[in-house]
Amino acid sequence: MNTVTPAPVDVVFPCLNERGALPWVLGRVPAGWRAIVVDNGSTDGSGELAAQLGATVVVEPRRGFGAAVHCGLQAATAPFVAICDADGSLDPAELPGLLALLTHDGADLALGSRRPDRGAWPLHARVANRALAALLRAGSGVGLSDLGPMRIARTDALRGLRLADRRSGYPLEMVLRAAEAGWHVVEQPVRYAPRVGRSKVTGTVRGTATAVYDMATLLADSRSRARSRARRRGHDAETRRSDDLTIAVVAKECLPGRVKTRLAPAFTPQEAADLASLSLRATLETVRSLPVRSRILYFDGSPAAATIPGFSHVPQPDGSLDERLAALCDAVDGPLLILGMDTPQFTRADLAPLLADWGCGVDGGAATGVAPADGAGVEPADAWFGAAEDGGFWALALAEPDGRLIRGVPMSRPDTGVRQLGRLRRAGLTVRELPTLRDVDTPEDAAAVAAQLPGTEFSAVVTRVLAATGAAR
């Protein structure tokens, strides 16, 4: 049976009458990558030629750069999606260099900063681009020299930005939304050659003026949203109390072969499932003891297994872990603390700094039995982060939950915690940190955590299993 291996990158080419450039452009697409040509109303047969040249062709009848690119984004199926003009001014063969900035250097969005050949970039367009880049730096802190159309990002993360512009403002809106979400945005020089045919935007003063208007409007809207967030943050800092907090425990049904598989072979699948169940139970008991607004079991499994007194059951949607966590953030109104099920040793004391901070000292301390945070008068944090020893995180709290702060962060990697913490800080949030704890993933982890829980059923199970198998403690 033949299987089709998905392309690692889909390259979206917005196209309006680019027949003369398409053979060269499509011939420069890296091997194994898929070209998606979005026919945006061509009358010269561009769509038909692109199909003959092996590209996937989709049609977007609404005119506009944003409309065409967004149509291509919806058609993309690869993990990464790139955007490139179809007019021959940019070389798709340079895209792997931008991809490396994501896969090796930790970027979330990489742009090609155009280095023009003689005659490639009209003076009026270059001046306008420089002015917009300066406004972008001032308004968002993103230090770009160019708002060029060549760029690459993770497909699901880019969709998660929910871009709305369908005209010339789309490239700028992408950067603005990425900055607001705390993305790490970088650029790398790429060659910019004279295009084949006349540009619909930079080739005319009118086209450039329209693009500048669209982008300036987006910048103004972005500044307005920033001021609104600042006012709301100040209000929240004054009114936030620990009993406004929602705690969500992210868990899956503890079935043999489905949880804690890295405990094998020291633990049988059933023993691993039993240990996971004990870990989840300990986590839920600690959370149940906290006087917060609401408690959620964010569950992957059967509804019957998710019926836990004191907790609302919210089923996890399909998708990668970052997408599921982002969906949770988008669904909760008010401060949210997300906890995993793999740190049964965590206690109220581990959360004391967060509860005191968001409880505004006196009220929070009285309600939770924890001391006020050090430093009276210090503005409450926007986020709290609890790192795990394996490089992930066991706790993440957001005063204003927003899925864009998580969506696109690679999970279950040694650098997940670093990337997530960087995402929060690049979004301009004040982040404070909780104690670093050890997840239970391996037999060594289980032994170390069991030592912190003497006299518990968790410790007894670990001791019995490891003693029977002779596994190293």
N, C-alpha and C positions, 0 to 999 in steps of 0.2 A: 504494500500500500504506500503510495507516495504521500509525503507530508510537505507542507509549505512552511519554511522557516520565516517568521516575520522579520521584516527589515529592522535593524537596530535604530535607524533614524528615518523619518519621513521628512522630505524637503518640500515645503509649500512654495509654489511659484505663482503669485498673482499675475494674471496675463490678460492684457488688452491689446490685441493686434501686435504681437511680437514674433510673427512667423519668421522674419529674417534672422532673429537671434537664437531661436529655439534649438536648432541642430547643435550649435556650439555649446549652449548652456546645458542642455540635457546630456550631452556627451561628456561633460565635466563633473557630473554627479558621481560621488565616490562609489566604488563597486559594492554591491550589496545593499545600498541605500535605495529607497523608493522615492521617485519624483511624483508629486501631486501637482498637476497644473490646473489652476482654477481659471476657467474661461469666463472672463468678466464682461462679456458682450462683444467679443471679437467679430469682425466682419471680413477678416483676411484668411480665414481657415486655420487659425492658430490651434484651435482645439483638435481639429482633425489631424493636423500634422503631429501634434504632441502625442496623440494616441498611436500614430504610426511609428513614432520613435520609441515607443515602449512606456510612456508615462501613463499614470492613472489620471484621467481627466474628469473633473467635476465642474458643474456649471453653476455660477452665481449670477443671476440676472440683475440684482441690485448693484448699481455702479458704486465704486468706492474701494479704496485700498483696504480699509478695515473690513468691509463686507467680504471681499475676496479672501483675505487671509483668514478671517474667522470661519468661512466655509471650509477652507483647507484644513484648519485645525480640527473641525468637527469630523472630517474624513480621516484624520490620522489615527493609526492603530499602533505605531511603534512606541517604545518607551520614551524616545526623544523626538522632538519636532523642531525643524529648522525652517527659517524663512529667508528667501532670497529673491531679489528681483529677477525677472525673466528677460531683461533687455540687453544682457551681455555686459553690463557695467561691473558686475561682481562675479567672481569666479567661485562656483560651488566647490571646487577642489580645495578651497581654503577652509571649508567648514570643519573638517576633522580637528584643526587647530583650536577652534572654538569649543568643540565637544570635549576636548581634553581639559579645558578649564572647568568643566562640570564634573567629569569623571575622576580627575586627579587632583584638582586644586580647590575643590569645595565650593565652586560658584553655583548659583541657582539660575542665573540668566547671564549669557555671554553675548556681547555685541561686537560686530566688526566696525572698527573705527576707520573711516575711509581715508586713504592716502591717495589723492587724485593724480592721475596723469595730466599732462598739459591739455587743456581744453575740455576736461571731463566734467568739470563742476562749475557752472556759471557763477560769476561773482555775487549776484543778488541772492542766489540760493545758499552760497557758502556763508555770507554774512548773516542771513536769517537763521541758519542752523547754529552758528556760533552764539547768536543772541539767545536762542531757545535753550541751548545747553547751559549757558550761564544762569538763566532763570531757573532751570531745573536744579542746578547745584545749590542755588540760594534757597529754593523752596523746599527741596527734599533732602539735601545733603548728598545726593548721588553725584559723584565726581566724574561725569562723562564729558568727553570732548566732542562727541558726535552722536546724533540720534539716527544713525544709519539703519537701513532696512535689513541687513544681514544679522541674524541672531539665532540663538538656539536655547532651548529649555526642556525640562521634563514635561511630557505631554499632559499628564494628569494635573500637574501643578499649574501649568499655564491655563488650562481650562478652569481651574479653581479660582483664578483671578476674576472671572466673570466680566470680561471686558465688554463695554457697551458701545464704544464709538465705532462707527462703520464708515468713516471718511478718512481724512488725512491725519486725524489725531490718534489713530490706533497705535502707532509705534510709541508715541509719548505716553499714552494711557497705560500701556504695558509696563513701562519703566516706573511710572508713578504708583501703580497698584503694587508692583513688586516691591518698591521701597516701603510703602505703607505696611506690607506684609512682612517686612524684615528680611527680604531676600538679599543675598550677596550678589550684587550686580557688577560685572567687570566688562572691560573691553580689550580688544587686541587689534593692532593695525591690520588692515586688509587693503589690497590694491583696488582702486576705483578707476575704471577705464571709460573712455567715451562710449555711450550707449549706442546701440543700433537703432536708428530712427530717432524721432523727437519725443522727449519726455512729456508726459501729461501733467507733471507737477513742476519740476525744477526747470524744464525747458522754457517756461513762460513766466513772466512776472506775475500775471494773474493767478496762475496755478500755485506759485510760491506764496502769494498773499493769502490765498484760500487756506493753504496748509498752515501758515503761521496763525491765521485767525482760529482755526480749529484747535491748534495746540495751545495757544494763549488762553482760550476759554477753558481748556482742561486744567491748565496750571492754576487759574483763578479758582476753579471749583475745588482743586486739591488743597489750596491754601485755606479756603473756607472750611473744608472738612477738618483740617488740622486744628484750626481755631476752635471748632466745635468740640473736637476730642479733648483739647486742653481744658475748655470750660467744664466739660462733663467729668474729666478726671479730677479736677479740683473739687467739684461737688461731691463726687464719690468718695474722695479722701476724707471729707468732712462727715459723711453720713454712713460710711461702711461699718457694719458690725458683724461679728462672727456668726450671729444667727441669720445672716443673709446668705451664708455660704452653702453651696451645694457640693457634696462629695460624691464622685462617681468612681466606683471600683470596676476596672476593666478586667473581665474574666472570661474564661471559656469552660464549657462543661468538662468535668474531670473524668474522662473515659479512657480506658486502657488503650495505649497506642496513639492517643491524640494529645496528651499533655506530658510534659517532662520526659520526653524521649531521650534527652541527653543524659539521664540518670542511668541508662542501660550501659553495660550489662550488670552493674552492681545491683540495680533494682529491676525486678520483673515489670512488665507493663502495668500489671495490677497494683504492685507496690508503688510505682511511680504515680499512678492515678490517685491512690490513697493519700500519698504525701501531698500532692497538689491540692486535694480536697481539704486536708488539714491546714495547709498554708492559706487557702482562701477563707476557711472558717475563722482562723485567727485574725485575718485582716478585717473581715466583716464585723467581728466582735469589737475590735478596737474602734472602728468607724461608728458602730452603733452607740458607743459610749460618749460620743461627742455631741453636744447640743447644737446642731447645725440646722439650717432651714430644711434641707431635704437630702436624702441619700438615694443614690441610683446604683443598681447593679447593671452595668453595661455588658450584656451577656451574649456570648456566642454559643448557642446550644438550645436545648428544648425548653419551652416555657415552664414545664413542670419542674425542671431542675433549677429554675431561676426564681421560684417562689420562696422568698426569704423575708421573714417578718422584719418590718422597719425599713424595707428597701422597695423602691419602685423598680419594676423590671423594664428596661429599655433594650430591645434587641439590637445587636450590632448589624449594620448593613454590610453588603458585600464590598470588596475592595481591599486595597493594601492597608496596613495598620495606620499609616499617616492619614489616609483618607477617612478611616473610621473615627480616629480621634478628632479630625477636623469636623466631621459631621456632628459629633457630640458637642463640640464647642459652639457650632452654629445653632444648635438646638436649645442650649441652656441660656437663660436670661439671668444675669447677675454673676457674682464671683463663683468660680468653679475650681475645685481641686480634683485632679485626676490621679488615681492611685492604681498601681498594678497589684497582682495577686501573688507575687513571688517574693515578698519581703515580710514574712509573718512576724519577724522580730521588731517591727516598727511599733512605737508606742506613742501615747499622747505627748510625751516629752519631746519626741522628735518633731512634732508639729507645733510645739509651744511658741516658737518665734513667729510663725505665720499667724496663729490664732491671736496672739497678743497684738501683733501689728494691725491686722484687719479688724480686731475687736476694739481698736482705739484705746488700748490700755485698760482703763478702769472697767468699762462694760464687758470687754472681752475677757479680762482676767476674772471678773466675778462670775461670768457664765461658764467658763471652761476650767477654772481652777489653775490657770497658768499665770505666771508673772508677766507684768507689762513688758513690752520690748524695751531694750536699752535705748537711752537717748530720747527723753521726752521732747515732743515737738517735732520729731523727725517725720517727714511726710511718708505715709504708708507706701509700700512698694506696689508696683503694677503687677508684678509676677514673683512667684517663689519657685525655686527649682531644686529638686532633690536628685543628685547624681547617684548612679549605681557604679559599683567597682568594675563592672565589666565594660564600662563605656557608655551604657545607656542611661536611663533615668527611672526612678521609682515613683517620683511625685512631680507634678507640674500644676501650679496654681496660677490662674489668670483672673485679674480683677474684672477685665472686660473680655470674655471669651470670644475668640475670632479664629475661625478655621484656617484663615490664611497664615496664621502664625505657626501652623504645624504642617499644613498640606505641602508635600514636596520634600520634606525632610526624610532622608533615607533611614529606615528603622532597622533594628537588630544588627547593628554594625558597631565595631569598636569606637567609631567616631560619632555615633548618633547623638550622644549627650553634648559633645562639643558643638556640633552643628545646630542642635536645637537651642542651646544657650546663646550661640551667636546670632541665630535668627531673632530671638527675643530682644537682644541688645541692639541689633541693627534697626529694629523697629522703633527704637527710641524709648523702650520700656526701662523703668527702674527695676532691676532684678536682684533679689536677695536669695541666698542659698540655704537649704536645709542640710542636715548631716548626710554624708555619703554612706549608703548601706550596700549590703551584698545581696544580690539576687540568688535564689536557689535554682541553679540550672544543672550543675554537675554533682557527682557524689562528694567532691571536695567542698563545694558550696554548702551542700546539705549538712555535712559534718560541722563546718564552721558556724552555721546558723543555729544548729541544734545545741551547740555549746553555749549559745546566748539565751537558750530557752530551757534551762534545767527544770526537770519535774513536769514537763508538758508531754502530751501525747505525741506531738511532733518529734520531740527529742527521743522519746522511747522508741518510736518506729525507726528512726534513723540509726540509733544505736544497735537495735536488734538486726536490721538488715545488713549493716556494714560489718557487724561482728560475724554474722553467718557467712558472708561472702569473703571476708578477709580483706576488704577494700581498705586502702590507705585512708587514714583519718586526716 
